[in-house]
Each structure stands twice: as structure tokens, then as C-alpha cells.
Amino acid sequence: MVCEVCGMERVAGSPVCVQCGYPLVGAESAHAMKEAADLSAIGDLDNAIRKLQQAARSSPESYIPHLKLVALLKRKAVDGGVVFKRLAEQECRKALAFAPLEKEVHFERVRMALELGDNMEALKVQYEAKERELPFAGEVVKMIDALSTLAVTRVADTLPPAQAKLRFRLLFLGALFVGTSGIIQLVVVLKKASADAAFRILGSASFYQCIALLTGAAVFMAEAVRMWKRGQRL
């Protein structure tokens, strides 16, 4: 089995590439996922999903195909297919079962819970209780807080202008904090990449965390602008 990112041979017993840190899958599974990505790019989601299901069967020990299936099934659910949301939840549970210590799987679990309308406070309590066994539990808790705040803003169109202005200030400050955190972490990743030729940015979990933080900052800012516009009415 080889790494699909750098081509390094797998070291027995290691679930990730010792060269770049990318999670490993079999060659057949990697090929099926590549085909799925190509099909997804042209909008053929049904066949892309079939390819990922094939990848999951080819690498039954890997969580990666299941996590990719979550993303495609959620795209199918955009058209109103509640069934696809439930299928995405099932794939998310499978990914979590295969990789209970992978941060990105837990992040996806939180996003999935929000979309399904699950009790976010109860989920937060669960992660707070896992802070000793999960080194990134604190990050997951922060993500739950951020997404819960964002979910509350979805009903903000019913707020009177005065409350909308207050929410704008809070969202604006949140965007600044999250965005600054993302930029700082991105600088750290880039410095590490420039100092270490063997360091692979795309294989670094920190890089994807930067992307998540910056994306969150952009969403917060968009909501802040929406609140500002509402606050200007009347």
C-alpha cells in the first residue's frame, strides 16, 4: 500500500504515511476516490457516490472514503432529500468508528449534528467530558460554540433593529477573533514548511484547521454585514 500524496510505501502498523502524514488507503481505493473526485467535479454525484462506496469496500479499514461520502451525500441533500442527510449521518458514524482519534472526523460529526438539528449543548457536554482522552476536545467544544452561535443568527431576521445592531457588533468581534487565529496559525504552518523541506502542507492537519478558521471568519463577517444592514432599517 502506498501514499496517494507522496508515493511513500506504507510502514506496517502505521495508519498514516510516515513521510507526509496523509492517511493511507489501498491503491484500488485511491483510484476509485480519484474517479469519484472527477465525477463530482462535473456534477455526476450519483456515480461519484458509487465510486466512493467501491473505495470503502476496497479499504474496509479506512475512514477516508466514508468521510468523503458524507460530503457528497450532504450535497445531494441540498435538493431537499432528507434521506441523503440520514445516509450522510450513517457514513459519519462509520468514519468515527474507524478513526475515533481523527480530529477531522469529529469536526464533521459536529457539522452533521448541527444540520440534523441535534442537541448541540448535549454534544458539547460529551466533548467536555472527553478532554483527557481526546487532545483536541477543547477545539471541538469551541467549534460547537461557534456553530451554535451561527445557528442562532439564522433566525435574526425577526429581530428589531436595535437587537440586530448589537448582534452585528458581537458577530464582527467574533469574525476578527476567529480570522486572526486562522491567520496566525497559517503563518506558523508556512514558516514550518519553509524551514522543513520534508514538511507537506497538504498533509498537515494544522493547515486544514487554518482553512476552517478562515472560512468560519468569513461566514461570521457575512452574517455581521447582514445584521448591520438590518440595523439600518427604520
N, C-alpha and C positions, 0 to 999 in steps of 0.2 A: 504494500500500500504506500502511495506517495502523496506528498502535499500538493494540492492543486494550485497553490500560490507560488511556491519556490521550487517545487520538484524534489525536495529532500525526501529520502527514504524514511519510513516510519521506524521509530525506535520501539522495540517490543515493550508493551505495557504502558506506553505514553499515549494519552488521548489527544494530544496536540503535537504539532510539529516542533521539534527541538530547535529548528533553525529560525522560524519566524513566529511561532506561537499560534498558527492557524489550526483550528480543529480539523482532524483528519477524517476522511471518508475513503471508501474504495474507489478504484478507477472507474468502474461501471457507474457507480452512484454519482461521481463527479461529472461524468459525461452526460448523464441524464439531467443533472441540475443545470449544466451549461445549455442544453437544449431547452429546458424549461425557461431559463432566462431569456433566450432568443424568442421563444414563443410569446412570453409575457410582454416583451418589448413591442411586438406587433399587435398586441391586444387579444391574442388567442389564449384566453385564460383557461378554458376547459382542457385543452391539450397540455398546457403548461402544468396544470394541476395533476394530470395523469402522469406526466414525466416525473414530477416530484414524488408521487406515490410509488412510482417504479424505483426512484432513488432510495426511498425509505425502505423498500423491501430488499434492495441490494446491500444496504448498510444498516441492518437492524439495530446495531449498537450505537448509531449516531443520532444526535438530536437535530443536526443541521437541516435535513430535509423536512422534518416536522415544523421547524421554526419558519422555514421558507413557505411551507404550506399555509401557515397561519396568515402570512401577509397576502397571499393570493386569494384565500378564501374570504378574507376581510374585504378585498377589492370586489369580489363577486357579491358580497352582502350589501354593497353600496346601492345596488339597484333595488333594494328592498327585500332581499332574501334572508329572512330570519334564520332559515335552516342553515345557511352558509356561516352565519355567526356562531351557531352552535357547533358546527363542524370545526370551525377555527378554534373554538374553545377546547374541543377534544384533542386537536393536534398540539395545542399549547400544553395541555396536561401531559401528553406523551413526551414532549420535549423536556418538560420539567422532571418527569420520571427518569429519563435517560441522563439528564445533566442537572442534578439538583444543586450543584455548586457553580453553575454558569450564570454570571450576572445578567447577560443579555436576555436569558430565558425568563428570569424573574421580572425584568423590566417589561417584557412582553406580557407576562401574566397580569401585571398591574394595568397596562393599557387595555387588555382584554376585559378585565373586571369592570373598568370604567364604562366601556362600550356596552357591556351587558347590564349595566345598572346595578351591579353588586354593591354590597355594603362596604364602602371604602374605609370607613372607620374601623370595622372589624378586621379588615385586611391589614390595616396599619398596626393594630394591636398584635396580630400574628407575627409581623416582622420585627416589631419591638421586642418580642419575646425570643427572637432568634439571633439577637445581636452577638451572642457568644459563638454560635456555630456558623453564622454567615458573616464574613468580614465586611461585606458590602451592604448589610442590612440597613445601616443608617442612611445610605444613599437611596435605597428603595423607599424608605419612610419619607425622605424629602421629596421624592418623585410623587408619592401618593398625595402628600400635602399640596404640591404644585398642581397636579391634575385635578384634585378635588376643588381647589380654588377656581381653576379654569372652568370646571363644570358648573359652578355656581354662577359664573358670569354669563352663561348661556341664557339664563332667564332674566338677564339685566335689562332687556328691552322694556320691561314693565316698570322699571324704576323711575321715580320722579327725577327731574334734572339735578336737584341738589345731591341726591344719593349717587347719581351717575358720576358727578364731578369727584366725589370722594373715592368712588371705586376707580376712577381714572388715575388718581394720584397713587393709590395702592398698586395698581397694575403697572404703572410706569416705573415705580421704585422696584417692583419685582423683576421687570424686564432688565433694568440696569444691573441688578444684583446677579441674576442668572447669566446675563450676557457677559458681564465682567468675569465671572467664574469660568465660563466657557473659553473666553479669550486667553485668560491666564493659563489654563490647562493646555490649550492648543500651543501656546508659546513653549511650554515645558516639553511637549511632545516633539515639536520641531527642533528644539535645541538638542534633545536626546538623539534625534535622527541625524543631525549634522555632526554630532560627536561620535556616534557609533555607526559605522558603515554596515554592520550586520543587522541593525535595528530596522524592522519593517513597519512602516506607519500603518498600512492596511491590516496588519496582523496584530495591532495593538488595541486592546480594549479601551485604553485611555483616549485614543483618537475618536472612537465611536461615541464615547461619553461626551467629548467636546462637541461633536455634531448634535447630540441630543440636547445639550445645554443651550447651544446657539439656536437650535430650532425652537426650543421652549421659549427663549427670549423673544424670538420673532413673533411667536404666537401671542405672548403676553403683550407685546407692543401693539400688535394689530387690535387686540381687544381693548387696549388703553385708548387707541385712536377712536374706536367705535364709541367708547364711553364719553370721550371728550366731545365728539360730535353730538351725542345725545344731550350732554350737559349744556350745549349751546342753544338748544331749542327752547324757545319761550324764555 
